[in-house]
Amino acid sequence: MLHKMTKLYSCWLILSVALTSVTYGEEEILFPVTQPKDDWWSNTIIYQVYPRSFKDSDNDGIGDLKGITEELDHFVDLGIEIVWINPIFKSPMYDMGYDVENYTMIDPIFGSMTDFEELISEMNKRGLKLIIDLVPNHSSSRCEWFLKSIKKEDKYDEYYVWRNASNQDQLSNLTITPKPPNNWLSKYGGSAWTWNTERKQFYLHKFSDKQPDLNFRNPEVHKEILNIMEFWMDKGVAGFRFNAVGRLYEDKDFRDEPKSVGRENWPIYYSLDHIYTHDQPEVIDTVIEWRKFMDDYSKRKNTFPRLLAAEAHHHVCVFSLRYYFGDENNLGAQIPFNYHLLIQVRKEDLVDSVDRAIKFWFEVIPANNTPNWVMETLDTDRISSTYGPEMVQVFTALKMSLPGIDVTYYGSEIGMENVYVRPDQIQDSYDSGGQRNIESRDFARSPMQWNGRSNAGFTEAKKSWLPVNPNYYKINVEEQKKIPTSNYNFYKKMSQLRRTDTLKYGDLESYNITDSIYILKRSLPGHETYLVVMNFGSETETVVLSTVISRLKKKLHVYLGSENSGYSRSDTVSTISIVDKPLHLRPQSVVVLTDSLVKVDGFKNNAFSYRQYTASYICLLCVLLLTGYYVGLRN
């Protein structure tokens, strides 16, 4: 009997290995099957709201908190779960809210604290969570802390980074001009140092001279930031997106930064290699401190864990990522924002550069951390303006079919485009310092286009704070809701697809077939397999899928096709024949294929969950073992 049981066990082992090999195949798996995570932010969509431009409720031409509250059902309809709002704190608005005067007050242009509390209450009713921008690196020069620091009052003396002039000993001669302590440069142009005539010292500002850097080597500054965090968590905020985290510290010896080789003709800021003002070793300790404080808060209040998202430096690498994630013993940010699809993708090399950007992030992200994907921000061109309106649905399918978190900038769901802003209409510029008005950042911040009425339904004022894009009559939410193939409805269907277990927990494989065709494959044992086939090129391409991807069914069903693809949900394509319905993909289009028809009802998937599949698999093996054991006893 022992011999028979041994043979039975061997058969079971062979069966398990066979099933596993069928699941994984021989292709390189970029992101393997993961166990379901219970974190509320995993596999979600974070929707970025630029509050000035989302919705105006009081008809002053500027978006506000009540306007956001009025449109909360927009997020629900799209399947959004997390809303991220850019700064709403009291501010002189020299840098559009990133120059904070008071961290616990709402700026009057956005409304009141009562409006904010109403927003939180209404979001809670809809199952939505709010994260807000927090700007810890610097304050406004109008901040009470800075005004007291100038006067060296009490504890505020060292709240900011003050240094003597490099020629301080000569300044008794009033004809001598103070010289900065070193060669550091401001991101917004010119020196990073400004002389204060009252205190008779230079203060550091890595951004505008109206944004003095806080001194994070001062424990009192740490306490202030923690108090601010607690204040907003008490209000119901679910987390923070910390701005410019990599710049919190600077070299304690204030050494000159070296010249950056090969950048002689770049804008002046990039002429230096910023090794003494970016990603200093102390950054990780502060991020860990914030995470611990937030985790302790959640435990103390017996409430859900808070989310810490960090603005990681764009040129992130394996070494610098540790400043944000921390490690298993010292937890850091759950999400360092990933801008590589934004900064590494090139129009002249789309397939390869997209593939490199995706693979790069999987190479540098530590194990068991959630990836995230960004393709638009308030400082960069919109996708439709960079790649053309036909590519909006292609890139929507690309980033929404990747594992982890999709970050959506407001208006992306309808394919909003850059707006032209005349010089006399400029509200904000890229260089808000010594080189102000060189380049406006307003082009991607135009008012949200809600409908085809005056000012796109954003405001009833005669004039909005920025001009509305003239194409609002055709590119708007109300109009696109009526059109099944619109950007809005394509986005909504991709959002529904993200709720399936395959896209939440499944393997990711990528295939760059030609210079034009790029395929993402998502698969999970016991569930539907999905292929996202994209044509980045300018010509129709015919793809025989079985020649590049093994173990496909002979026919696949169309789950979703872009408006210009020529495919609809009822269509099928052959994976083996070049004659009988192969995939013919039009230029700049995308089609999502699946090996079985899956009904997505609302946001629920009919397929077994991952846990159900695992339980069924184990039960089957147990039945086989018990049957064998019973047969053995009989014999």
N, C-alpha and C positions, 0 to 999 in steps of 0.2 A: 504493500500500500504506500509506503514511503517513496518507493520508486515512482509510482503513479503520480503522487502528489508533486514530486520533484519535476516530472515531465509537465504536469499541469502548470506549475509555477513558471517553468521555462516558456511555455506557450503564452502565458499572461505577460511575461516580460517582453517577449517578441512583439506581442500585440501592442503594448504600450509604446515601444520604440517606433513601431511602424506608424502608429497614429501621430506621434510627435514629429516624425520625419515628413509626413504628409502635410502637417501644419506649417512647418518652417521652411521646407525646401532648401535649395542651395543658394538662393539669392542673399545678398548682403542685407541684413535687417538693420536699418538706421536706428529704429526705436522699437525695442521688443515689447511683447505683451507685458502689461503691468497689472498688478493686483488693483482692484478698485480702491480709490482713495475716498476718504470721507470728508476731506477738506472742502469747504463750501466754495472755494475759489477755483479748485481744479476743474479743468475742462469747461470753463465758463467763457462768456464774452464780457470783456470790460469795455464799456462805451464811454468815450471821452467827450465831455461837454465843455465847450468854451463858453462860459456863462454870458458874456457880452453878446454873443451871436446866436443863442439858441432860441429864446422866445421872450418877447417884451410884453409884460402884462400891464404896465402903467403908461404906455404910449409916450415914453420919453426918447424912444429910438434906441435904447440900450437893453439888452437881455437881462433878466433878473431871476431871482429864486422862485417867485410866484409863477413866472413863465415856465420854468422847468416843472413845477408841480402840475401845472395845467396839462402838460404833455407826457405825464408818466405812463399813460396807457400805450404810448408809442413804443416804449421799451418793452412792455409786456407783450405786445403784438409781435415784436421781432424776436422774442425769446431772450432778451437781455436780462442778466441777473445782477450785474454790478455796474453802477454808474460812478464815473470818476469826474469830479468837477475841478477845473483849474482855479487858481486862487480867488477867494471871495473876501479876504480880510481887508480891513481898513487900510487904504493905501493912497499915496499921491498919484498913483497910476503912471509914473514915469516909465516903468517897465511893465505896464499892464497887469499890475497886481503882484509881480514878483519882487516888488520893493515894499515890504510890509511895515506899516506904521504901528499897528496894534494887532497882535496875533489872536486876540480873543473877542474882537469886534467884527461885525459884518460891515463892509463898506456900504454906505447909504445908496450908492447907485444900484446895488443888488438887492436892497431891501433891509429887513430888520432881523434880529434874532428870532422873533416870533415867526417870521416867514421861514426861517431855516428849520425851526422846530416843527412847523406844519409840513414842510417838505419831508423830513424824516418820518413823521407820523404816517403820511400818505404812502411813502415808499414801503414802510413796514406792512401796511395793509395789502400791498401787492407782492410781497415777498422779494422786494428789491433791497439791495444793500448799497450804501454810499461810502466811497472813499474820497478824500479830499487832498489836494496838493498842500504840502507843508514845505516851507522854504527855510531851512535851518542854517544855511551857510552865511546868510547876510540878512540885514534888515534894511529898512529905508533910513536915509540920513535924517528923516523927521521923527524917527522912533524915539520915544522918551529915553530909552537906554542910551542911545548915541548922544543925545543932547546932554545927559548927565555925565557921560564918559568924557566928553569934551572938557567939562568943568572939573573932572576927577572927583566927582561926588561919591562918597561912601563906597559901596561895593562895585559901583559901575566903572570905576577907574580902568580896570583891565577887561572890560566886557568886549572890547574890540582890539584889533591888532594895530598897535601904535609902535612906531619906530622913530628914532632920531634921524635927522638928515645925515647923509654920508659926510657932509662938511659942517656938522653942527657946531664945531668949535670955532667956526669963522663967522657965525651968524650975528655976533655982536656988532659986526660991521653991516649996517642996514642996506648997503648997496649990493651985498652978496645974495644971490638967489639960492634958496635951499635946494640941494640935490637929493634925489630919491635914494633910499638905502641900498637898492640893487637894481638889476635890469628887468625885473618882472613886468609882464605886460598884461593889460586888461583884455578880456575877451571882446569887449566893445570898443577897443582901439586906444592907443596911447599907453602911458605908464599905468601900472596897477597901484600906484601910490599918489595920494593927493595931500598937499600941505594944508594943515589947519592953522590959521593965523592965531586963533585964541589959545589953543593948547601948545602951539609951537612944536608940533610933531607931524609926521606923515601917518596917515591911516591907510590900511590895505583895502583894496576893492578889486576882486578878480573879475567883476563885471563893471557896471557903471560907477562913477564917483558918487552917485546918489544911492549906492548899495554897499555900504561899508561891511567888511567881513567880520563876523563874530569870532571871538577868540575861544576856540574849543579846548584850549589848554587850561582854561579857567573853569573849575568845577561848578561855579555859580551859573555859568552859561548852560551847562548840562542840566542843572536843576530847572532852569527856566523852560528849556525845551520839553522836559518830562512833564512839567506842570501844564504846558500848552496841550500836550498829547492827552493828558487826563481830562482836561477841560472839554475837549471835543469828543472824546470817547464817552464821557458822561452825557453828552448831548445825543449820543446814538450813532456816531460815526463808526463804520465797520473797519476802517483802516486808513492808512496814509500812503501817499506817493511822495517820497522825500526827493526834493529837487536838488540837483548838483551835489550829490553825496560825495563824490570823489574829490571835491574841492574843500572839504571841511577843514583840512589841516594843510599846513605848509611847512617846509623845512625849518626846524627850530633854529638853525644857524643862519638862515636867510641868505644862502649862497646864490650867486648869479646862476641863471640857467644857461646851458650851453646852446650854441647855434644849432639849428636843425639842418642837417646836410641835405642838399637838393631842393630846398624850399626858398631859395633866394628871391624868387619872383612871386611868392605867395603873399596874401595879406599879412601885414606886419605881425599879428598875433602868432601866426604859424611859423614865423622865422626862428622861433626858439623851441627847444625840446623841453616840454614842461615837466621835468622830472622832480622838481621841488615844489610844485603847486598842485599836482594831481596825485591821487591814490597813495598818500603817505601811509606808513605802517599803522598809524593810530586809527585810521578810518574803521578798520574791522572791529576794533574794541567798542567804538561808539555805536556801530550798527548792532552789535551783539547786545549792548546795553539797552538800546531801544527795544529790541525784540524781547528781551527778558522782561522789561517793564510792561510791555503790552501783554505778554503771556501771563505775567503775575496779576495784572489787572483783571484779565478774563477769569482767572481762578478765584480771585478775591471777590469778584462780583457775581461769580457763578453764572457766567454768560459765555457766548460763543467766542472762539479765538479771533483775534484781530489780525488783519492783513498788513504786512509791511512790504511795500513795493519801493524799489530804489531806482532812481535814474542812473543807470550804469553808464560809464564813459563809453562813447561809441566804439572806440578801438579796443574793445575788451579782449582779454586773452585769458588763458588758464590761470595765470598767476593773479591777475587783478580781479577775477571773478570771486576769489576767496574773500575779497573785501566785502562782498555783498551776501553771499550764501552762508559764510562761516563754515562750520563742520558739525558733525553729529553731536559733539560735546558742547559746542558753543554756537547755538543757532543764530543765523543772521536773517537777511531778507528772504521771504518766500519767493519774491519775484524781483530780480533785476531786469528791467525792461531790455528787450532784445531788438536792436535797431538794424540788424544785419541785412534783412530783406530790403531795408530802406536805403542803406548806404553802400552795400556791396553789389547790388544788381545793376547791370549796365545794359542799355538798350541794344548796343551792337553785339552783345554776347549773352542774350537773355537766358537760354537754357542752361548753359554751363555756369553762369554767375548765380542764377537762382539755386541750382543744385549745390554749388559751393557754399552759399550763404546758409542753407539748411543744414548741410553736413557739418559746417563749422560749429554751429551752435550745439549740435549733439556731441561734438568732440570736446567742447569746453565745459558744458554744463555738468556739474557733479551728479553722481548717480542718485536716483530717487527724488530728484527735484523736477518741478513742473516747468516745461518750456513755455515760452510765450512769443507772439509774433506781431510786429508792428510794421505798417507800411505807409502810414500818414501821420503827421503831427501838425501842431499849430505853427511850426517853423519851416515846414517843407512843402513842396508842391504836392497837389492832389494827384492821385493815380491817373485820373482821366486827362489831366493836363500834361503829365509826363509821358504816358504811353498811348494816349488816345482813348476816346470813349468806348471803343469796341473791346478794350482790354479790361474794363472794370469788372465784368463778370468772371473773366479768366483769373484775375488776381483774387477776387472774392473766393472763388472755389479753391484756389491754391492755399491761401492762408487759413481758411476755415476748415480745410480737411486735414491739416497738420495736428499732431497731438498737442494737448495742453490748452493754453489760453489764447483766444483771439482778442486783440486790442483794436477796437473800431473807433475811428475819429468821426465826430458828428458829420453827417451829410454823406459819408461814404456809402451808406446803404442805398442812396439814390444816384450815386455817381456825380456828386457836385464837382464843379471845376473851379480852377483859380479865377479870381475876379481881377479885372484891371482897376487899379487905384491911381488916379491922377496925383501928381505931386501935391496939389493943394488939398487932397482928400486924405493924405497919409495921417494915420493915427499913431502908428508904432513903426520903429525902424529896427533893423538888425543891429546896427551899431548905436546903442543908446549912450554913448560916451563921447570921447574925443573926436570920433569920426561920425557923428550923428547924421542921419538922413542919407547915408551912402546907399542903403538898400532897405526897402520896406519889407516887413514880414506880414503885411496885411492881406496879401493875395489869397492865403488859405484860411482866412478868418471871417469871410463874408457871412452875412446872416443866413440862418437855416431857411431852406425853401420849402415851406409847408403847403402852399397851394398857388394857384395862378392869379390870385387877386393882388391888389396893390401891395408892394413891398413883400411879396411872396408869403403874405400872412404872418410875417415875423412881427410886424408892428403896425399900428394904425396911425402912427405919427407920419407927418409929411416926409420926414427924412430919417433914415436909419443911421446909426453911428458910422457904419461903413456902407458903401453902395451894395445893393443886392445885385447878384449876377443877372444880366439881362436875359439869360436863358431860363429864368424861373418859370416862365409860362408853360414850358414843356418838361423841365426837370424839377419836379416837386413831389412831395409825399402823396398828396391827394390824387393827383393824376396817375401816378405809378401804381397805386393800390388797385386801380381798375384794370390794369394791363397784366395778364398772367405772366408774360415773358419779361416784365420790366426788371430793372436792377433791384428795386425794392422786394419784389416777390422772389427773385432769384436768391437774394440775401436771406430772406425768411426761410426758404426751403433748405438752404445750406445750414441755417441755424437749427432747423428741425433735425437734419441729418446728424449734426454734432451730438444730438441726444442719444443716438444709438450706441450700444455697447461696443460695436466695432470701432467707431471713431473715438470713443472715450478710452478704451482699454487695449485696442488692437495694435498689431505690428504695423510699422511703416516701412515700405520699401520704395525706392525711387529708381526711375529709368530715364536717362536722357538718350532717346532713340536717335534723333538727328539734331541738326542745329535749330530745328523748329519744334519738334515734338518732345514733350516732357510728360511723364506719367508718375503719379503717386498711387501706390497700392496700399489699402488698409484691410487687414484681415484679422480674424479672431476665431479660434476653434468653436464650431457649433453655431456660427453666426454668418451673416451675409458678408461677402467680400465686395469691396468697392474699388473701382479704378477711376481716378480722376485724370482724364486724358486732355492735355492742353496743346493747342497749336499757337505758338508764339510768332509764327512766320507770316509771310505775305502771300502764300500760295496754299491751295487745298492739298492736303496730304492724305494718302491712303495708308492705313496701318493694319497689318495682319498681326493681331495681338499675340497669338500663340507662338510666333517666331521669336518673341522677346521675353514673354512671361510664361513660365511653365505651369502645368496643372490647372489650366482654365477650362471652364465648360465650353462646349462648341458654340453656344450662343449666350450672349449677355443681354440684359435688359437695360434700357435707358432709364435711370432714376431722374436725371435732370440734364437738360442741355441749355447752353446759353442762347440768348435770343437770336443770335446770328449763326447758330450751329446747324440748323436745318433738322434737328432731332427733337422729338417730344417724348413724353413719358411712356407711351404705348409702343415705341419702336424697339426692335431688336437688331443686334449686329452679330455677324459671324466672327469668330476669333481665328478660324482656320482657313477660310477661303478668301481669295482675292477676287472671286467672281460673284459669289452668292452673298450679298449684303455685308461686305467688309466695312470697316469704319472709314468713312470719307469725312475728314474733318476740315471745315472751312478755315480760312485765315483768321487768326486772332479770335478763336472760339474755344469752347471747352465743353466736354460732355462727361457726365458722371455715370458710370456703368455699374451694374450689380449682377450677381449670379442668380438672384431670385427676386421676385417682386415683393418688396417690403412695404406694407402700408404704414405710413407715418401719420398717425391720427393726433393732431395737435402736436404735442412734444413727446408722445409715448410711442415706444417701439414694440411691435408684437413679438419680436424674437425673444428667446430665452435670455435672461440676464446672465452675466458671467458666473455669478454664484450658482444659479440654477444649472447651468451647463456643467460646472465642476461637480456639483452634487450628483447629477445624473450619471456622469462618467464614473464616479466612485461607486455609486450604487450598482452600475452594470458590472464592474469588476468584482464587487462583493458577491453578486449573484453567480458569476462564473466560478469564483472560488468555492462557494458553498455547494454549487452543483457538482463540481469536481470532487469535493470532499464527500458528498453523499454517494456519488457513483463509486468512489474508492471504498467506502464502507460496505456497499452492496457487494462489491467484488472481493 
